[in-house]
């Protein structure tokens, strides 16, 4: 589980992903707390970059970040979602 922060630094949600799709088949692969989902996009990481790595999920983007790529952002969103700026 990863805490999700808004622009003010407040925790506004949590994100997690199952390690393997075979675990508890009735549980979705991507896990969120109940309630509305917020969009996650790391615009600060892309500022001044010539290219960007856009990933489907937060954990994918964090894997790239851990490997040394700083021009990476998740692109998780829905039309009704509010923005998350950081996973700290």
ROLO-908652 format. One record per residue: residue in three letters; residue number from 1; z, y, x of N, C-alpha, C, O, CB in turn. Coordinates in pm, whole numbers, plus 50000, padded with zeros to 5 digits. Each point is the difference from the previous one (the first is absolute). Glycine has a CB too. Layout:
// ROLO-908652
{r "Ala",NUM,{Z,Y,X},{Z,Y,X},{Z,Y,X},{Z,Y,X},{Z,Y,X}}
...
//
This chain:
// ROLO-908652
{r "Unk",1,{50000,49883,50084},{50000,50117,49916},{50000,50124,50089},{50067,50005,50103},{50054,49871,49712}}
{r "Unk",2,{49803,50223,50142},{49986,50126,50073},{50035,50114,49905},{49945,50006,49890},{49876,49897,50263}}
{r "Unk",3,{50270,50187,49888},{50028,50115,49913},{49883,50098,50003},{49937,50019,50104},{50311,49953,49935}}
{r "Unk",4,{49725,50090,49848},{49893,50100,49988},{50064,50136,49976},{50085,50014,49912},{49751,49813,49996}}
{r "Unk",5,{50123,50273,50170},{50060,50133,49995},{49900,50102,49944},{49880,49986,50022},{50267,49956,50173}}
{r "Unk",6,{49903,50159,49735},{49914,50109,49955},{50000,50111,50106},{50057,49983,50107},{49991,49961,49649}}
{r "Unk",7,{49888,50169,50214},{49988,50110,50095},{50136,50054,50045},{50012,50051,50111},{49771,50006,49783}}
{r "Unk",8,{50318,49934,50020},{50133,50051,50032},{50085,49898,50075},{50112,50031,50041},{49874,50111,49756}}
{r "Unk",9,{49963,49738,50222},{50073,49897,50072},{50084,49909,49912},{50067,49910,50051},{49935,50243,50137}}
{r "Unk",10,{49996,49869,49682},{50077,49916,49909},{49931,49865,49981},{49878,49993,49990},{50210,50212,49893}}
{r "Unk",11,{49991,49688,50111},{49945,49868,49972},{49959,49997,49853},{50082,50022,49911},{50062,49867,50269}}
{r "Unk",12,{49729,50084,49795},{49947,50001,49864},{49950,49863,49955},{49952,49986,49887},{49986,50253,50147}}
{r "Unk",13,{50071,49663,50052},{49955,49867,49964},{50014,49904,50116},{50045,50036,50109},{49798,50064,49728}}
{r "Unk",14,{50118,49778,50137},{50002,49895,50102},{49869,49922,49987},{49944,49988,49891},{50313,49995,50108}}
{r "Unk",15,{49696,49964,50114},{49880,49918,50000},{50027,49875,50082},{50068,50006,50103},{49782,50197,49872}}
{r "Unk",16,{50098,49686,49980},{50010,49876,50074},{49880,49912,49971},{49925,50025,49905},{50325,49989,50090}}
{r "Unk",17,{49731,49885,50086},{49888,49908,49978},{50047,49859,50032},{50072,49978,50097},{49757,50202,49957}}
{r "Unk",18,{50129,49726,49863},{50034,49860,50025},{49937,49954,50130},{49890,50043,50036},{50127,49913,49717}}
{r "Unk",19,{50054,49959,50317},{49951,49948,50129},{49883,49905,49978},{49906,49998,50080},{50323,50025,50017}}
{r "Unk",20,{49777,49899,49798},{49892,49907,49970},{49979,49995,49848},{50096,50005,49924},{49957,49858,50284}}
{r "Unk",21,{49825,50128,49751},{49967,50002,49857},{50057,49880,49925},{50014,50005,49878},{49779,50119,50177}}
{r "Unk",22,{50241,49767,50016},{50050,49880,49935},{50145,50008,49954},{50044,49916,49923},{49797,49963,50216}}
{r "Unk",23,{50233,50221,49907},{50140,50015,49959},{50008,50056,49859},{49937,50101,49970},{50131,49932,50269}}
{r "Unk",24,{50008,49905,49677},{50021,50045,49863},{49872,50055,49939},{49980,50121,49994},{50258,49930,50061}}
{r "Unk",25,{49677,49861,49900},{49866,50035,49953},{49997,50105,49889},{49898,50066,49982},{50036,49706,50081}}
{r "Unk",26,{50175,50245,49862},{50001,50099,49892},{50034,50142,50050},{49998,50094,49921},{50068,49722,49923}}
{r "Unk",27,{49964,50200,50284},{50033,50130,50059},{49875,50057,50066},{49932,49928,50073},{50312,50003,49964}}
{r "Unk",28,{49723,50198,49940},{49881,50059,50063},{50013,50009,50152},{50111,49999,50054},{49850,50130,49737}}
{r "Unk",29,{49926,49881,50277},{49998,50010,50147},{50066,50129,50048},{50078,49997,50094},{49712,49867,49910}}
{r "Unk",30,{50179,50249,49932},{50058,50129,50036},{50115,50029,49905},{49986,49987,49879},{49793,50098,50210}}
{r "Unk",31,{50337,49953,49967},{50121,50017,49921},{50049,50144,50004},{50009,50061,50107},{50051,49701,49938}}
{r "Unk",32,{49972,50292,49839},{50053,50136,49987},{50122,49995,49909},{50019,49904,49926},{49751,50199,50108}}
{r "Unk",33,{50313,50001,49974},{50108,50013,49904},{49940,50029,49862},{49889,50051,49992},{50270,50031,50188}}
{r "Unk",34,{49912,49886,49713},{49950,50032,49866},{49980,50151,49984},{50068,50080,50065},{50048,49717,49844}}
{r "Unk",35,{49792,50240,50005},{49974,50141,49974},{49864,50040,50052},{49923,49917,50047},{50321,50129,49964}}
{r "Unk",36,{49726,50084,49979},{49868,50047,50043},{49982,49985,50152},{50094,50021,50077},{49904,50140,49730}}
{r "Unk",37,{49883,49804,50234},{49969,49989,50143},{49951,50134,50051},{49941,50079,49926},{50001,49677,50048}}
{r "Unk",38,{50083,50270,50152},{49954,50124,50063},{49891,49967,50100},{49994,49891,50056},{50233,50215,49914}}
{r "Unk",39,{49687,49991,50051},{49893,49983,50099},{50057,50017,50139},{50097,50074,50019},{49730,50010,49818}}
{r "Unk",40,{50116,49849,50261},{50041,50016,50140},{49877,50033,50082},{49902,49925,50001},{50292,49914,49971}}
{r "Unk",41,{49811,50273,50096},{49891,50041,50087},{50059,50084,50111},{50066,50100,49972},{49765,49895,49838}}
{r "Unk",42,{50146,49968,50315},{50060,50067,50115},{49904,50102,50058},{49937,49974,50102},{50200,49822,49947}}
{r "Unk",43,{49850,50318,49886},{49906,50103,50045},{50039,50057,50136},{49913,50041,50076},{50038,50014,49685}}
{r "Unk",44,{50179,49950,50272},{50043,50053,50129},{49946,49916,50116},{49969,50055,50105},{50238,50034,49786}}
{r "Unk",45,{49782,49780,50091},{49950,49913,50106},{49851,50020,50025},{49950,49967,50107},{50226,49867,49834}}
{r "Unk",46,{49754,50221,49961},{49855,50017,50012},{49961,50139,50049},{49885,50022,50038},{50088,49812,49781}}
{r "Unk",47,{50121,50258,50180},{49970,50137,50041},{49954,50005,50146},{50069,49951,50089},{50101,50134,49746}}
{r "Unk",48,{49715,49973,50187},{49944,50014,50134},{49934,49875,50056},{49953,50002,50114},{50220,50164,49922}}
{r "Unk",49,{49821,49727,49887},{49938,49876,50046},{49850,50002,49973},{49955,50061,49903},{50261,49816,50057}}
{r "Unk",50,{49707,50056,50124},{49855,49990,49980},{49964,49884,49908},{49891,49997,49943},{50075,50103,50283}}
{r "Unk",51,{50125,49805,49760},{49976,49885,49913},{50131,49961,49933},{50107,50046,50040},{49701,49873,50106}}
{r "Unk",52,{50182,49996,49753},{50119,49955,49928},{49988,49852,49968},{49891,49948,49976},{50141,50282,49927}}
{r "Unk",53,{50081,49704,50098},{50009,49862,49954},{50072,50006,49865},{50116,50041,49993},{49889,49859,50246}}
{r "Unk",54,{49926,50061,49656},{50058,50004,49865},{50026,49857,49957},{49908,49918,49992},{49972,50300,49950}}
{r "Unk",55,{50246,49751,50029},{50041,49865,49964},{50032,49992,49852},{50030,50101,49935},{50058,49862,50296}}
{r "Unk",56,{49906,49916,49716},{50031,49979,49859},{50149,50019,49972},{50035,50058,49898},{49772,49785,50086}}
{r "Unk",57,{50279,50109,50103},{50143,49997,49970},{50081,50061,50114},{49953,50015,50112},{50012,49781,49748}}
{r "Unk",58,{50159,50239,50107},{50091,50061,50097},{50025,49910,50120},{49999,50047,50114},{50107,50077,49699}}
{r "Unk",59,{49917,49748,50164},{50030,49911,50113},{49880,49983,50092},{50017,49982,50120},{50148,49898,49737}}
{r "Unk",60,{49714,50126,50089},{49880,49997,50084},{49997,50121,50092},{49977,49988,50120},{49898,49885,49701}}
{r "Unk",61,{50149,50246,50122},{50000,50123,50079},{50112,49997,50105},{49980,50044,50113},{49924,50082,49691}}
{r "Unk",62,{50211,49822,50159},{50110,49991,50096},{49968,49904,50114},{50047,50020,50112},{50114,50033,49705}}
{r "Unk",63,{49762,49843,50157},{49958,49907,50106},{49909,50070,50100},{50016,49983,50121},{50003,49825,49718}}
{r "Unk",64,{49887,50271,50111},{49914,50078,50091},{50084,50098,50081},{49980,50014,50121},{49827,49963,49718}}
{r "Unk",65,{50288,50092,50095},{50086,50097,50067},{50079,49932,50113},{50009,50054,50110},{50008,50082,49676}}
{r "Unk",66,{50039,49747,50186},{50077,49926,50099},{49914,49958,50118},{50050,49983,50111},{50100,49937,49708}}
{r "Unk",67,{49719,50062,50158},{49907,49962,50106},{49950,50122,50078},{49918,49985,50091},{50013,49815,49772}}
{r "Unk",68,{50116,50320,50102},{49965,50119,50076},{49896,50091,49937},{49967,50105,50057},{50089,49763,50138}}
{r "Unk",69,{49892,50095,49690},{49901,50085,49933},{50075,50104,49917},{50077,49965,49911},{49753,49846,50081}}
{r "Unk",70,{50147,50318,50037},{50071,50107,49929},{49915,50063,49890},{50053,50074,49917},{50076,49969,50291}}
{r "Unk",71,{49744,49930,49791},{49909,50057,49899},{49983,49904,49882},{49889,49964,49963},{49990,50164,50219}}
{r "Unk",72,{50234,49831,49761},{49998,49899,49894},{50078,50049,49879},{50099,50072,50013},{49882,49746,50159}}
{r "Unk",73,{49973,50143,49712},{50069,50032,49876},{49979,49889,49898},{49893,49938,49997},{50081,50308,50048}}
{r "Unk",74,{50127,49729,49872},{49975,49913,49886},{49928,50080,49894},{50005,50123,50000},{50199,49736,50051}}
{r "Unk",75,{49730,50073,49861},{49934,50067,49889},{50042,49926,49875},{49921,49928,49938},{49879,50149,50203}}
{r "Unk",76,{50325,49941,49823},{50051,49938,49878},{50014,50109,49897},{50071,50098,50022},{50050,49719,50104}}
{r "Unk",77,{49812,50169,49763},{50005,50107,49900},{49962,49947,49863},{49936,49895,49987},{50011,50273,50189}}
{r "Unk",78,{50093,49906,49726},{49950,49981,49865},{49984,50138,49940},{50058,50097,50049},{50054,49674,49925}}
{r "Unk",79,{49811,50238,49921},{49975,50132,49941},{50128,50067,49952},{50009,50123,50002},{49764,49797,49931}}
{r "Unk",80,{50325,50004,50026},{50122,50057,49946},{50110,50012,50104},{50113,50036,49965},{49826,49869,49817}}
{r "Unk",81,{50033,50066,50343},{50106,49997,50100},{50024,50137,50063},{49912,50086,50001},{50030,49677,50044}}
{r "Unk",82,{50179,50254,50007},{50033,50119,50077},{49994,49963,50147},{50001,49882,50034},{50145,50211,49780}}
{r "Unk",83,{49848,50005,50273},{49976,49977,50142},{50126,49970,50079},{50105,50061,49978},{49700,50088,50001}}
{r "Unk",84,{50184,49757,50114},{50102,49969,50098},{49943,50043,50134},{49884,49969,50030},{50214,49836,49834}}
{r "Unk",85,{49979,50264,50217},{49945,50049,50125},{50043,49920,50121},{49940,50015,50107},{50054,50206,49791}}
{r "Unk",86,{50107,49694,50090},{50050,49933,50119},{50067,49869,49965},{50055,49984,49891},{49974,50236,50219}}
{r "Unk",87,{49967,49686,49983},{50080,49879,49988},{50108,49998,50106},{50071,49900,50015},{49733,49977,49890}}
{r "Unk",88,{50208,50231,50169},{50099,50022,50107},{50025,49873,50074},{50080,49998,50094},{50026,50182,49776}}
//
